[in-house]
Amino acid sequence: MEQDYSQINPAWGDSHPIIIGFLCNWCSYRAADLAGTSRLGYPATLRDIRIMCTGRLDPTFVIKALREGADGLRLDIFNAIYKDAAFADNPRSLRAIPSEESPGGFFQQAIHTQNHPDTLAFARELRRVVDEFDDPSRFIVGEVFGSADLLREYCGPSGEGLNLVFLFKSLRTPFRAGAFRDLVDGFESAFPEPLHPTYVFGNHDRPRQMERLGNDLARARLLATFQMTVRGVPFIYYGDELGLSHHDMPRDAARDPLADRFRFIPKVLLPALRRRGILTNRDECRSPMPWHGGAHAGFAPPDAPKTWLPLHPQSSIMNVAVQRKDPTSVLASYRRMLQLRGASLALSAGSLEIVDPPANPNKIFAYQRVYEDADRREVADVFLNFSKREVPIDLRQLPQGSEARLHSNLRDAPIAARGRHVLRPWEGAVVLRS
């Protein structure tokens, strides 16, 4: 049965870009395993199309999808499309578990099965096809793994390849001011203009981001502020905008085929693997989206026998309908920051410079966004309090002139930005001035 994605509308607004997800290398994937929604700073419907990759790939399927109204393409495990023509064996390795920057694992170096030169060439070919559609413009984002230099190759030195690649280093970044400062500094160095970094903190393969945030909703609100104010493209996994926690589920009842493949792993080792971001039962992060507290949480028709996966145990209280009425909710922070990003050229299109914070650098991460053209100049000063304590900041150091307004992730209305301002625990503040 086709999912009714119109239910995204009440939470996010009226715009519904459609992102098609192409599974480029999994030829026997179960469609039911792919349920999910990904968002690019606004809602994006994820439809799943499976193709078998044999011989030279034909971009006809891309053209067809774009002609039918797709706004973009998400290319699953794109770096593994092409293989060595002679099917050469990969060299052996002592590495058992792959990582984002070192994808070789399972005791082999994936030099013949990943990042083939033909894959990089195909990225440029796809980009040429996508760029032919400009009303509106379209984009492609690839799921690739490797070092920053390798990931940049997929985008091309001048941006002639994939528009974006997922940067998964953020999934392992500790939630501390210094760690986020290093993350942004590294991404800015690796993906300068005209390239764009991506900021990903959750997806359909990893433990829910709330687990890494200590299930602290205040931290989730601050993370929303960071994603919507940093230079780059924010990707928001469905449910993270509510602060949905990870859902522990018994492996024996899993529908995820991965759970059966790794059933040989002793259960006693599963918590340690999960702490490393490795799930052997990905059903745990794929609970149906809770829209309201009624039947099936609004994910399926009321008369449906059941949903494919069990509802999240908190869906009756942790859902869109409840949080839309609560100005202190995580959803309210996301909506507030999304609206601010959309209304500010500095936040949506400006350059970024990391600046010395006006208070303790172990607690405050600060950066400045600047947009400038022949007609205007807009500046956004961002202050993020990565601590559980109040931190005063002195705004008198900011250039004086036209009236500046301070926007907070914790309140709807902006206030005048002058004198001293006390950042509350886990508060993010943006001072806009022009």
N, C-alpha and C positions, 0 to 999 in steps of 0.2 A: 504494500500500500504506500502511495506517495505521501511523504511527510508534508504537512501544511506549515511552511515556513513563514506564513503571514503572521504567526504568533510572535515573531521577532519584533514586529512593529511596536507593540505597546512599551517595550523596554528601551528601544533605541531610537525610534523616530521613523520617518517615512522612506528614507533612502535604503534600497536593498541591492547593492552591487552583488553580482553572482560570480563566485570564484569556482571554476571547475577544477576538480582534483584528478589528475591523471596518475594512475599507478603504472609507472613506466617499466617496472621490472618484476612485479609479482604476478605471475600468470595464473596462479591457482588460489587467489585470495578470495575469501568469502565476503560477499557484498555486505552481509549483516554485520561483519566485523568493522565496517567503515563508517558507522553512523557517527555524525558529529557536525559541528559548525565551527568555522574559523572566522575571525573578524579582523579587519584591517583598520582599526581606529573607528570602525562603524560596522554594522552587521554585514556579513557576507555569507551567502548560502554555499555550502560545500556539497556538490554532487559528484558522484564517483563513477568514473568511466575506466574500464579495464581494457588494456590493449596488449597484444602479444608482440614483443619486440624481436622480430627476426629479419635479418638482412638490413637494407637501408631504410631508415624510418622516413615516412612520408608525412609532411606537416598538414595534409589534407584534413585530418581530424581536428587540428587546431583551427583551421579556417572555418570549418563547419560550426564548431562551437562558438566562435566569435560572431559569425553571421547570425546565429540564433540568439544572440544577446548576452553571452558571457562577458563579464567585465575583466576577467583575468583567468590565469591558469596557475594552479599549484601543482608542481611536478614532484611527485613522490619519489624518493631515493633516486633522484635524477643522475647522480654521479655513477650509478651502476647500470646505465642503459646498455652501453656497448661493452663487449668483452673481446679478449684477444681472439683473432680470427682462427688461430690454430688450437684454441682451447688449451693453451699451456697451463700447467699447474702453477699455483701460487707457491712461492718459497715458504718454507716452514718458519715458524716464529715461536718464541717462548711466551708471547703475549696471549692471555686467555680472554680478557675482557676488553672490547674496543671502547674508545672514548670519542668525544666530539672532534678533538684535534688529531687523534691517532686512531682512525677508523679500523685499521688492521687489527684483527683479533681472532679468537677461535683457533689460535695456534697457526696462523698463516699471515703472510704479508700480501695484502690484496692488490698487488701491482698489475695483475692481468685481468682483474674483474671490476676495478673501479677507476674512475678518472681517466678513461681512455681518451686519446686525442680526438677521436671521432665524436665523443660526447661533448667536448668543448666546442667543436665545430658546429655541432647540432644546436648548441645553445645560441650561437650567433645566427644560425639559420632561422630558428624559431623567433628570435627578436625581430628579424627583418619582416617576417610574416605579421607579427603582432603590431609592428609600427605602421603597417598599412591601414590599420583601423584607428582613426583619430577623431571620431565623432560619436561617442566620446573616446578618449585615448584608453588603451588597454595596457595590461602589464602581466609579467610572468615572474613567479617566485619559485626557486628550486630548493628542494631539500638535499643538501650536499654536506659532506663531512671532510674535515681536513684542516690544515693550518690556514691562517689568515691569508697568506700569499696564494695558496691554492684556491681558496674560496673566491678571492678577488679575480682570479683567472676566469671563473665562470661568468663574471659580470663584464669582463673585458677591460683593458687599460683605460679606455675612454668611455666606458659604459655602453659598448655595442653588443654585449651579451645579455644574459638574464637581467631584468630590471633589479631583482633582489635575490639574495640567498638567505636562508635562515641561518642565524648565528646562534648556536646553541650553548656557547660559553656562558651566557647569562643564566642558564639553568643550574649552573653549579656555583654561581657567585654568592658568597656569604652576604647576608643582609646587613652590611656595615657601610658607613660613609666612605671609608678609605677603599674598600673593595669596589664599590660602585664608581668611585673616582677613577680607579685603575681600569675598570671595565670600559668606561666611556673614553678615556684617554687612548686605550688600545684600539677601540673601534673607530675613533676619529682618525687615527693614524693609518689604519688599514683601509678605510673606506672614505677618503676625502671626496669633496664635490668633484665631479657630478655624481659620484656613487653615494649610496645611502646605506647605513647600517640598519639592521633589524633588531628589535628587542623582543625576545621570546622568553616567557617565564612559565609556560605550560603548554602541553599538547597531548595528543591522544596516546602517546607511548610512555609517558612519564608520570610519576606521582604528582598529585595535585599541588599547585604552588603553595597552598595554605600549609601543607606539611613542612615546607622549608621556611615558612614564616611563623612557625610555632603556633599555628591556628589562631593568630592574633589579627583580629579584624582591623585594628588601628594600623598595623603594618601594611595590610592589604590596601588601605586607603592611601597610604604614602606611596606604595608601589604604583598605584594608578596615576598619581601625580607625576611621578618620574617618567612613566611611559608616555604620558601625553605632553610633556614639556621638553624632553630631550630631542636632539636632532636625530631623525631616523624614522623608521616605520614601526609602529607598535602592532604586535599581533596578540590578540586576546583569545584564549581558549574558552569555549563556552562554559559558563558556570563560575569562572574566575571573577567575573564582574559582580558576582554575588558573595564571593568569599566562601564558595562551596569547599568543604573539606574532603580529604581523601576518604574513600569508602572501602573499608576492609571487607573482603569477600572470600569465601572458602574456595581454594583452588580446585577442589573436586567438582564444584558446580559451575566452573567457568565455561563460557562459550568461546572464549578467545583461543584460537588454535595454538597460540604460543604456549599456553598453559600446558597443553598436552605434550608439546615438543620438549618442554623442560621439566616434565614431571619427575625426571630422574634426580633433580636437585633436591636434597633434603630440606624439609620445611624449616628446620632450625636455621638454615642459611638465608632464608628469604628476607628477614628484616635487615640483615647486613647488606644484601644486594639492593634493597629498596633505598637504604640510606645513600647508596651510590647512584641513585636515580634509575635503577634497573628494575623493571617490573616483569615478572613471569606470568602475571595475570592482569592484562591491561583493562579488563572489565572494571577494575576498581576505580579507574579515572574516567569511565565512560557512562556513568549513570545518566538516565534521561534528564534533560533540562527541566527543572521545576518552574513552571510558569505560575502556578497558583497552588493552593492547598487542597483542591478538589480531586476528583477521580483521575488517577494516573498523572497527577500533578499538571494536567493540561497538555502533556506530551503526546498522548494518544486520545482518540475519541472516547467519550465516557463509557460507551457500550463495548469497547474492546475487551477481550478476555484478560489480557495482561500486556505489559510492555516487554520488548525483547530482553532487556536487562532489568534487574530490580531497581525500584526507585531508591534514591538516596534516603537514608533514614531520617534526615532533617528536612525533607522536601515540604512537609506541611507547614514549617515555620520559616525555612530559608528558601524563599521563592521570589519571583519578580513582583507579584502582586503585593506582597508584604513590604518589600523594600522600596517600591515606588512611593509608598506613603510615609516613609521614614527618611527625613533629611539628613540623618546621621549614618545612613547605611552605606555599605561599600558601593552599591549601585548608584547611589546619589553622588558619591565622589567621582565615579567614572563619568556620569552624565555631566557633572559640573565641569570637569576638566576637559571633556570632549568638546563641550560648547565653547570653552575658553580657547582651546586650540583652534577650533574652526573660525573664531572671530579675530584671531591674532596672526598677522603675517609673520611676526617675529617667531612665534611658536611653530607655525606650520611650514615656513619656508626660510627661516633665518639661519645664519651661521651660528656656530657654538664655540664658546671659549670657556674653559674651566678657570675659575677665579678663586683667589684666596677667600675663604669664608670669613664673615664678620664676627665669628665666634669660634669655639673649639672645633678644630678640623676633624677630631675623632668623632664628633657628633653631627657636624653640619657639612653637607655637600652643597656647593654653590657653583652655578655656571650662568653665563649670560648668552642670550640669543639676540641676534641683531639682524634686522631686515632693512635694506637700504636700496632705493632706486632714485631716479631723477626727481621724483615728486614727493617722496616721503622717507622718513627714517623712524623705525619703531624698535624699541628695546624692551626685552623681558629679562628681568633678573630673577633667578630661581633659587630658593633656599629650602633645603630639605633637612628636616631634623630627624636623624637616624638614632634617636635615643628615647628613653622612657621618662626623661626629665624635661622640664621647661628650660628653654635657652633664649636669653634676650639677644636681639641683634640690633645694631645701630644703623638706621636707614639714612642718617645724615651724611654718610659717606657717598651716597648716590648723587650724581649730578643734579643740581636744582634747575628748575625751569618750568616747563609745562607741568600741570598737575599730574602726579603719579598715583595710581590706584593699586592697592594690594588685594590680590585674590587668594583665598585660602581653599584648600580641599575640604575644610570642615564647616564652611559657611557659604550661603548663597550670595549674599550681597558683598561687594568689595568695600574697602574702607580707604581713607586717605593714607598714603604711605609717607609718613614723616616721623621724625624723632626715633624713639625706641619702640620696637615691637617684640613681644614675647611669643616665641614659637612654642606652642603646646607640644606635648609628647607625640612624636610621629606625625607632626604637622608639616605640610608642604605649602609654601607661600610663593606667589608669583607677583612681582611688581612690574606693571606695564607702564611705560612712558613713551611719549612720542615727541 
